[in-house]
Amino acid sequence: PQDRFAGGRLERDALGTETVNGVDVTKYRVHGETPDGDPFEGVMWMTAYEIPVRVVTGKGDDQVRMELTGLVVGDVDADQFEIPSGYQRFQLPAPAQQDLDALRKQYGR
């Protein structure tokens, strides 16, 4: 959703806390406009780390529901990762880099 809203407007209003698939989350009403001016409205359940575990958008037959299951948050052993052959680092586009920088600042990383 954030890529879709880069340059658009997205607001959220907290509706309370719940548990979704065993994860403590805050439920938000989200609304705004895409950069093209298309309206957006839905409900999003997010962890304290801003990980969306459930998103519901649309109305009636056009409703879309996305849900994350099996979420485990924690440190990952670096030995579980291997850099693929041919890997090349690239520069994120400015809006995505700004979002990443803001998240790093927010979580002290």
Number of C-alpha atoms within 10 A of each C-alpha: 9 13 11 11 16 15 13 15 15 17 12 15 12 13 13 10 14 15 12 18 14 10 18 15 23 20 23 19 16 19 17 17 17 19 13 10 10 9 12 16 17 18 20 25 27 21 19 10 11 11 14 18 21 19 20 17 17 13 10 7 6 8 10 12 13 11 13 12 11 9 11 7 10 6 6 8 7 7 6 6 8 7 7 7 6 6 7 7 6 6 7 10 8 10 14 14 12 12 14 13 12 13 14 11 10 10 8 7 8
